Amino acid sequence: MITIGRLRDAGGKTCKTFWRLLPVLIGVLLIASLIVQLIPELVRLGLLGHGPLLEMLGADLLGSLSTGQPVVSYLLGGELRQAGVDLYAITAFIVAWVTVGIIPMPAEAVMLGWRFTLVRNLIAFIMAIVVAWITVATLNG
């Protein structure tokens, strides 16, 4: 049974954890917002458009550098498609955008530990390429 004392203790611990994490979260949000603004410019500079494998790796890296919501990634994916970027790269970008987060790593590490954070992000980075390849192969099948 939950008592008032236990509820107050849990609330206090939650507030302390949030207060400790707040500077990291603010920094992550500011850096991520700067990276998101750079994505169209990186596409214009020719980061993508060098064949399916290099394009997938570039898009995977670009999506990994920032983090975002799936709805925003679909809009960016549509813009990339209109710019002539290959479907492999768009899929890798969307998967990496949602699952990998290099910029928000410090916030994740504070809560879950560095080892877990690094392993999860590495696996998600690799799986973004695998998922992109399987998805496009299935669509073209």
Residue pairs with C-beta under 8 A, 6 or more apart in sequence:
20 110
21 107
21 110
21 111
24 106
24 107
24 110
25 107
27 106
28 103
28 104
28 106
28 107
31 103
32 66
32 67
32 68
32 103
32 104
35 65
35 66
35 103
36 66
36 68
36 72
39 62
39 66
39 76
40 79
42 62
43 80
43 83
43 85
47 58
47 62
48 55
48 58
48 59
48 62
48 80
48 85
48 86
48 89
49 55
49 84
49 85
49 86
50 58
52 86
52 88
52 89
55 85
55 86
55 88
55 89
56 86
56 88
56 89
56 92
56 129
56 132
56 133
57 92
57 129
58 89
59 80
59 85
59 88
59 89
59 90
59 92
59 93
59 96
59 132
60 92
60 93
60 95
60 96
60 100
60 125
60 128
60 129
60 132
61 96
62 93
62 96
63 73
63 92
63 93
63 94
63 95
63 96
63 97
63 98
63 100
63 128
64 96
64 100
64 101
64 102
64 121
64 125
64 128
65 102
65 103
66 97
66 101
66 103
67 97
67 98
67 100
67 101
67 103
67 104
68 76
68 97
68 98
69 98
70 94
70 98
72 97
73 93
73 94
73 97
73 98
74 94
76 93
76 94
76 97
77 90
77 93
77 94
80 89
80 90
80 93
81 87
81 90
87 136
87 139
88 132
88 133
88 136
89 132
91 131
91 132
91 135
91 136
92 128
92 129
92 131
92 132
95 127
95 128
95 131
95 132
96 124
96 125
96 128
99 124
99 127
99 128
100 121
100 124
100 125
100 128
101 108
101 121
102 121
105 117
105 118
105 121
108 117
108 120
109 117
